[in-house]
Amino acid sequence: MRIQERINKAVKITTVGEITYVAFAAPGASQASACWQAFKIDNTCGTIIVWADSDDKFDNIATDLTALTYR
């Protein structure tokens, strides 16, 4: 069973060094649509998780997760 089937969401993961960006959306969602929930996991000094736009709303695009604003 694929991970997408277990969580019933489309998933995009981008890793840059010690930072991992994760986004979820409904299955079949376009990465260019503002329907993604995104957060980043920063492991540079401990583990810190912050949401894009400081919220957990499904209102982000996922074409470049590193370009979103995380607070």
C-alpha positions as CSV (number, residue, x, y, z in Angstrom):
1,M,0.0,0.0,0.0
2,R,1.4,3.4,-1.0
3,I,1.6,6.2,1.6
4,Q,-0.9,8.3,-0.3
5,E,-3.5,5.6,0.0
6,R,-3.0,5.4,3.8
7,I,-3.5,9.1,4.4
8,N,-5.8,9.7,1.4
9,K,-4.0,12.9,0.3
10,A,-1.6,13.9,-2.4
11,V,1.9,14.5,-0.8
12,K,4.9,16.5,-2.0
13,I,8.1,16.4,-0.1
14,T,11.2,18.5,-0.8
15,T,14.4,18.2,1.2
16,V,17.2,20.8,1.2
17,G,20.0,20.1,3.6
18,E,18.6,19.8,7.1
19,I,15.2,21.2,6.1
20,T,12.3,19.1,4.8
21,Y,9.2,20.7,3.3
22,V,6.0,18.7,3.3
23,A,2.6,19.5,1.6
24,F,-0.7,17.7,1.5
25,A,-3.7,18.2,-0.8
26,A,-6.7,16.3,-2.1
27,P,-5.7,13.4,-4.5
28,G,-5.2,14.7,-8.0
29,A,-4.6,18.3,-7.0
30,S,-2.4,20.4,-9.3
31,Q,0.8,21.7,-7.7
32,A,-0.1,25.1,-9.1
33,S,-3.5,25.3,-7.4
34,A,-3.8,27.1,-4.1
35,C,-5.2,24.0,-2.3
36,W,-2.1,22.7,-0.4
37,Q,-1.4,22.5,3.3
38,A,2.3,23.0,3.8
39,F,4.8,23.0,6.7
40,K,8.6,22.7,7.1
41,I,10.6,20.6,9.5
42,D,13.9,22.3,10.4
43,N,16.5,20.0,11.9
44,T,19.4,22.5,11.9
45,C,19.2,23.1,15.6
46,G,16.9,20.6,17.2
47,T,13.6,19.9,15.4
48,I,11.3,22.8,14.7
49,I,8.0,22.5,12.7
50,V,6.4,25.6,11.3
51,W,3.4,26.1,8.9
52,A,3.3,28.1,5.7
53,D,1.6,31.4,6.3
54,S,1.5,30.6,10.1
55,D,-1.6,28.4,9.6
56,D,-2.7,24.9,8.6
57,K,-5.1,26.0,5.9
58,F,-5.2,24.3,2.5
59,D,-4.4,27.5,0.6
60,N,-0.9,27.3,-0.6
61,I,0.7,26.3,-4.0
62,A,3.2,23.5,-4.1
63,T,5.2,24.2,-7.2
64,D,8.2,25.4,-5.0
65,L,7.7,24.6,-1.3
66,T,10.9,26.4,-0.4
67,A,9.5,29.8,-1.7
68,L,6.6,29.9,0.8
69,T,6.7,32.0,3.9
70,Y,7.0,29.9,7.1
71,R,6.4,31.4,10.5
